[in-house]
């Protein structure tokens, strides 16, 4: 197998004699580290929200987006678009939230084909409680793990890779 490049070489990976590619050690630490960190954090945060509030991360995101919306309601299609989820996934989550009386489905007054999700008072209260749990957990599991100055570096990198992502998100 060919020697792996260092972080200073122009190629972040090399193809071995067997035809399989391998990242340089630095690139592997960055890319696989990002993927593993995301996986571990989302699993832990999801489990914690489920235990404490009976919500998934996606359920909390939908409640949070409804809470932040004008008059606490959005079309399901807009909710799906904003959350980056399929309409069928959003519909299934709304089914669960509706069964708990956290949201209500109502026909859209301007379009008989469309349906809106309206946040109930119970839904708003749960969104507040679950967000407090979520923010505290993200602080402990992510932000508190960073050394001084690293938060600014992480923000700069992800701000460049996903410009205006934080401004578009009203729940996390």
Buried (B, 14 or more C-beta within 10 A) or exposed (E): EEEBBEEEEEEBBBEEEEEEEBBBEBBBEBEEEEEEEEEEBEEEBBEBBEEBBBBBBBBBBBBBBBBBBEEBBBBBBBBBEBBEBEEEBBBEBBEBBBEBEBBBBEEBEEEEEEBBBBBBEEBBEBBEEBBEBBEEBBEEBBEEEEEEEEEEEEEEEEEEEEEEEEEEBBBB
